[in-house]
Amino acid sequence: MVWKVIGGLLLLWLVISVAGFVIKGLFWLAVIGGVLFVATAAIGWARDRKQIKP
C-alpha cells in the first residue's frame, strides 16, 4: 500500500517537473516538482531501509 502511494507521488512529481520545463515561464514548477520528487524518493528509500533491518 505504501509503495503504491510513493510510486504515485513520484509519478505526479515527474509529470509536474516535465510540464514546468516544457511550458516556458513555469520553471518554478519544474523546480518544485524536482524537489518533491527527490524528497519522496528519499522518504521511500528510508522506509524501505528501515524495514529491511531486523
C-alpha positions as CSV (number, residue, x, y, z in Angstrom):
1,M,0.0,0.0,0.0
2,V,2.7,2.4,1.0
3,W,4.7,1.7,-2.2
4,K,1.6,2.5,-4.4
5,V,1.3,5.9,-2.7
6,I,5.0,6.6,-3.0
7,G,5.1,5.5,-6.6
8,G,2.0,7.6,-7.4
9,L,3.6,10.6,-5.9
10,L,6.9,10.1,-7.7
11,L,4.9,9.9,-11.0
12,L,3.0,13.0,-10.1
13,W,6.2,15.0,-9.3
14,L,7.8,13.8,-12.5
15,V,4.9,14.9,-14.6
16,I,4.9,18.3,-12.9
17,S,8.6,18.7,-13.4
18,V,8.3,17.9,-17.1
19,A,5.4,20.3,-17.5
20,G,7.4,23.0,-15.9
21,F,10.3,22.5,-18.4
22,V,8.0,22.2,-21.4
23,I,5.9,25.3,-20.7
24,K,8.0,28.4,-20.8
25,G,7.7,30.6,-17.8
26,L,6.9,27.8,-15.4
27,F,10.4,27.0,-14.5
28,W,9.4,27.3,-10.8
29,L,7.0,24.4,-11.3
30,A,9.9,22.3,-12.6
31,V,12.0,23.2,-9.5
32,I,9.2,22.4,-7.1
33,G,8.4,19.1,-8.8
34,G,12.1,18.1,-8.8
35,V,12.5,18.9,-5.1
36,L,9.3,17.0,-4.2
37,F,10.4,14.1,-6.4
38,V,13.8,13.8,-4.6
39,A,12.1,14.2,-1.2
40,T,9.6,11.5,-1.9
41,A,12.3,9.1,-3.2
42,A,14.4,9.7,-0.1
43,I,11.4,9.0,2.2
44,G,10.6,5.8,0.3
45,W,14.3,4.7,0.4
46,A,14.5,5.4,4.1
47,R,11.3,3.5,4.8
48,D,12.5,0.5,2.8
49,R,15.8,0.6,4.5
50,K,14.2,0.7,7.9
51,Q,12.0,-2.4,7.1
52,I,15.0,-4.5,5.9
53,K,16.9,-4.2,9.2
54,P,15.8,-6.7,11.9
